[in-house]
Amino acid sequence: MARIMISPGRYVQGNGAIRLIGEEVKRLGSRVLVVGDRIALPLVREAAAKSFEKSGVTAQYETFGGECSMEEIDRLKDLAEAAGTEVVVGVGGGKTLDTAKAVAHFAGLPVVVAPTIASTDAPCSALSVIYTPEGVFERYLVLPRNPDLVLVDTGIVAKAPVRLLVSGMGDALATWFEADASARSYARNLPGGNSTEAALSLARLCYELLIEHGLRAKLAVEKGAVTEDVEKIVEANTLLSGLGFESGGLAAAHSVHNGLTALEETHHYYHGEKVAFGTVVQLVLENRSNEELEEVLSFCQSVGLPVTLRQIGITDASPEKIRRVAESSCAEGETIFNMPFPVTAEMVYDAILAADRIGEQYLA
């Protein structure tokens, strides 16, 4: 099987990077549709408008409707085509960015992604998650290419709630362990090939940056400050985790996350928070060393990521509930089957219980 790696066409990150959006977008076209949610758009509009004007780019602004649904995608696509748009720009969080990517895909246009939070690795990916207008998951839309440009203003990211940055660390925490497991089992990555050594190295670097700089980045963002630690963690959360999961592969941690969503009490917790607990479960499944487990638990405790069921809202961990999580984690098509050994729901059930107990003892 061929080794395949994919990535965004260009990645720009830095404090005040939004002021560069005009000259960066100008490489792709001179008429843009900027789609942003109600919180993100006001944060960037003034600086972006000045940058567009300076670079001779005509911009039209549109508020995102709230769900990445085909209805919203079609609405924005029609608007873009009527305006003679040459580039679609998405500003905000995951659903806004996924919508912008899908609009650009169906309109046959380049897309620019400008995340205002660093809570997931979605900005760099060739994927949009499609929901119904009511917010119910519908399907994954696999796109033929990654965004043409990803632009991250760390000054804006640092002003977002700290919990979002920490959640991004939780999502990124799984990157190395899942990519490593996928490589050992020769599992297909998202573009349909085996992982490259470059993807594995970037996944490993993602983990190393989290361990080294995660706590200091969190402390800086608590004060709204942008330091080198913050820059490194934003890069880990956004670029390195994105490249690592997409070209390295996913395994048990994200499947356990998906299984946890079967319990309503977990719905108030962020994606990355549940992935962090899923990572501990994967380490137990793999029988990783005490040193590796200790390092992950220590990191999670230091930045405030959950390592127990209680910390993600499951205070009544009945056997029936945990079996439901385990069975959902092992549903057909789940990435848990990328592990380098056969996995059953019974194994996952036991690993969840053991991980929870290990986490409780560590916190005590």
ABEGO torsion letter per residue (X at the ends): XBBBBBBBABBBBEBGAAAAAAAAAAAAEABBBBBBBAAAAAAAAAAAAAAAAAAGBBBBBBBBAGBBBAAAAAAAAAAAAAAGBABBBBBEBAAAAAAAAAAAAAAGBBBBBBBABBABAAAABBBBBBBBAAGBBABBBBBABBBABBBBBAAAAAABBAAAAAAAAAAAAAAAAAAAAAAAAGBBBAAGBBBBAAAAAAAAAAAAAAAAAAAAAAAAAAAGBBBAAAAAAAAAAAAAAAAAAAAAEBBAAAAAAAAAAABAAAAABBAAAAAAAAAAAAAAAAGBBAAAAAAAAAAAAAAGBBABAAAAGBABBBAAAAAAAAAAAABBGBAAAABABBBBAAAAAAAAAAAAAAAAAAAX
